[in-house]
Amino acid sequence: MKQLSRRQFVAALATTVPLLAERRVLCAASAGPRVLSFDHLHTGERLAIEYFRDGSYLPDALGSINHLLRDFRTDDVHAIDASLLDLLHALNGVTESHRPFQVISGYRSPATNQMLRSRSEGVAAHSLHMQGQAIDIRLADVPLPRLREAALAIHRGGVGFYPTSNFVHVDTGRVRTW
């Protein structure tokens, strides 16, 4: 049996750990009903809801989530990507959080996105928030760096870390980090 060098061992470990974390998340996400809880920090609205059961997304539940995650500035409602909800469900599993997601921003209308872009360089012109594929969140019982690490371990989309503003951005776009 060939013995690995320390460098080879570390390289093998670096590729294996994320795969194990992703497998754990995928197994947890596929088993049983999926429930999410939200606390929208701008509207004061709260929602705890089962959105997936018996292999199907629940249309009424998705409608309630779409409404809660609407553009709170314009009241525009947009469909939220079910993959984003599954990503949040996976984050709950990895972090073992027992608190609702504190929502800073869900869907953003193009008008709101443009207004935010005019005020900050950090807002993307083609933000996935405008497609219902992104959300800015935090969890009261999970330190922000740990939430970021959990999102990175899931390896399912973009992860932005905003410690000064106290939130993590997750989306269902290509895997990237900032």
C-alpha positions as CSV (number, residue, x, y, z in Angstrom):
1,M,0.0,0.0,0.0
2,K,1.4,3.4,-1.0
3,Q,1.9,5.9,1.8
4,L,0.6,9.4,1.2
5,S,2.7,12.5,1.8
6,R,1.3,15.1,4.1
7,R,0.5,17.3,1.2
8,Q,-1.4,14.5,-0.6
9,F,-3.3,13.7,2.5
10,V,-4.3,17.4,3.1
11,A,-5.3,17.7,-0.6
12,A,-7.4,14.5,-0.4
13,L,-9.0,15.7,2.8
14,A,-9.8,19.1,1.3
15,T,-11.8,17.5,-1.5
16,T,-13.5,14.8,0.7
17,V,-14.9,16.9,3.5
18,P,-17.1,19.2,1.3
19,L,-18.5,16.1,-0.5
20,L,-19.4,14.5,2.9
21,A,-21.1,17.7,4.1
22,E,-23.0,17.9,0.8
23,R,-24.1,14.3,1.0
24,R,-25.3,14.8,4.6
25,V,-27.3,17.8,3.4
26,L,-28.8,16.0,0.4
27,C,-29.9,13.0,2.5
28,A,-31.5,15.3,5.1
29,A,-33.2,17.4,2.4
30,S,-34.7,14.4,0.6
31,A,-36.2,12.8,3.7
32,G,-39.6,13.7,4.9
33,P,-41.5,17.0,5.0
34,R,-39.6,20.3,4.7
35,V,-40.4,23.2,7.1
36,L,-39.0,26.7,7.2
37,S,-39.5,29.6,9.6
38,F,-39.0,33.2,8.7
39,D,-39.0,36.5,10.6
40,H,-39.0,39.4,8.2
41,L,-37.0,42.2,9.9
42,H,-38.5,45.0,7.7
43,T,-42.2,44.1,7.8
44,G,-42.4,42.3,11.2
45,E,-44.2,39.4,9.5
46,R,-43.4,35.9,10.7
47,L,-44.1,32.6,9.0
48,A,-43.5,28.9,10.0
49,I,-44.6,26.7,7.2
50,E,-44.3,23.2,5.7
51,Y,-43.6,23.8,2.0
52,F,-42.8,20.2,0.8
53,R,-44.5,16.9,1.6
54,D,-44.7,13.5,0.1
55,G,-42.4,14.4,-2.8
56,S,-44.2,17.6,-3.8
57,Y,-44.0,21.3,-3.2
58,L,-47.2,22.6,-1.6
59,P,-48.6,25.4,-3.8
60,D,-50.4,27.3,-1.0
61,A,-47.3,27.3,1.1
62,L,-45.1,28.5,-1.8
63,G,-47.6,31.3,-2.2
64,S,-47.3,32.3,1.4
65,I,-43.6,32.3,1.2
66,N,-43.7,34.4,-2.0
67,H,-45.8,36.9,-0.2
68,L,-43.6,37.1,2.9
69,L,-40.4,37.4,0.8
70,R,-41.9,40.1,-1.5
71,D,-40.2,43.4,-2.2
72,F,-41.2,45.2,1.0
73,R,-40.5,48.6,-0.5
74,T,-43.0,48.1,-3.5
75,D,-45.1,45.2,-2.3
76,D,-44.3,43.4,-5.6
77,V,-44.6,39.6,-5.2
78,H,-42.5,37.2,-7.3
79,A,-42.1,33.4,-7.2
80,I,-39.2,32.3,-5.0
81,D,-37.1,29.6,-6.5
82,A,-37.9,26.3,-4.7
83,S,-34.2,25.4,-4.9
84,L,-33.5,28.5,-2.7
85,L,-36.0,27.1,-0.2
86,D,-34.3,23.8,-0.3
87,L,-30.9,25.5,0.3
88,L,-32.4,27.2,3.4
89,H,-33.8,23.9,4.6
90,A,-30.3,22.4,4.1
91,L,-28.8,25.3,6.1
92,N,-31.1,24.6,8.9
93,G,-29.9,21.0,8.9
94,V,-26.2,21.9,8.8
95,T,-26.4,24.6,11.5
96,E,-29.0,22.7,13.6
97,S,-30.7,26.1,14.2
98,H,-33.9,26.2,16.1
99,R,-34.7,29.8,15.2
100,P,-36.4,31.4,12.2
101,F,-34.4,32.9,9.4
102,Q,-34.2,36.6,9.9
103,V,-34.9,38.0,6.5
104,I,-33.1,41.2,5.4
105,S,-34.0,41.0,1.7
106,G,-35.8,38.4,-0.4
107,Y,-37.2,39.4,-3.8
108,R,-36.3,42.8,-5.1
109,S,-38.1,44.5,-8.0
110,P,-35.9,45.9,-10.7
111,A,-36.9,49.4,-9.5
112,T,-35.7,48.6,-6.0
113,N,-32.6,47.0,-7.2
114,Q,-31.7,50.1,-9.3
115,M,-32.4,52.4,-6.3
116,L,-30.1,50.3,-4.1
117,R,-27.4,50.2,-6.8
118,S,-27.5,54.0,-6.9
119,R,-26.7,54.0,-3.2
120,S,-24.1,51.2,-3.0
121,E,-21.4,49.7,-5.2
122,G,-22.2,46.3,-3.6
123,V,-25.5,45.7,-5.5
124,A,-25.3,43.7,-8.7
125,A,-27.0,45.1,-11.8
126,H,-28.4,41.7,-12.6
127,S,-29.0,40.6,-8.9
128,L,-30.5,37.2,-8.4
129,H,-32.8,38.8,-5.9
130,M,-34.8,40.1,-9.0
131,Q,-35.3,36.4,-10.1
132,G,-36.4,35.2,-6.7
133,Q,-33.1,33.2,-6.5
134,A,-31.4,35.1,-3.6
135,I,-32.0,36.0,0.0
136,D,-30.0,37.9,2.7
137,I,-30.4,36.3,6.1
138,R,-29.1,35.6,9.5
139,L,-30.0,33.2,12.3
140,A,-30.2,34.4,15.9
141,D,-28.7,31.2,17.3
142,V,-25.9,30.8,14.8
143,P,-22.8,33.1,14.7
144,L,-22.6,34.8,11.3
145,P,-19.2,33.3,10.4
146,R,-20.6,29.8,11.1
147,L,-23.6,30.5,8.9
148,R,-21.3,31.5,6.1
149,E,-19.2,28.3,6.6
150,A,-22.4,26.2,6.5
151,A,-23.5,27.9,3.3
152,L,-20.1,27.3,1.7
153,A,-20.1,23.6,2.8
154,I,-23.4,23.1,1.1
155,H,-21.8,24.2,-2.2
156,R,-25.0,25.0,-4.0
157,G,-24.7,28.6,-5.1
158,G,-23.3,32.0,-4.3
159,V,-22.4,33.0,-0.8
160,G,-21.7,36.6,0.2
161,F,-20.5,37.6,3.6
162,Y,-21.4,41.0,5.0
163,P,-20.3,41.1,8.7
164,T,-20.5,44.8,8.9
165,S,-24.2,44.7,7.9
166,N,-24.7,41.5,9.9
167,F,-26.0,39.1,7.2
168,V,-25.1,36.3,4.8
169,H,-26.3,36.3,1.2
170,V,-27.1,33.0,-0.4
171,D,-28.4,32.3,-3.9
172,T,-29.0,29.5,-6.4
173,G,-26.7,30.9,-9.1
174,R,-23.3,29.5,-9.9
175,V,-21.1,28.6,-7.0
176,R,-19.0,31.6,-6.0
177,T,-18.1,33.5,-2.9
178,W,-17.3,37.1,-1.9
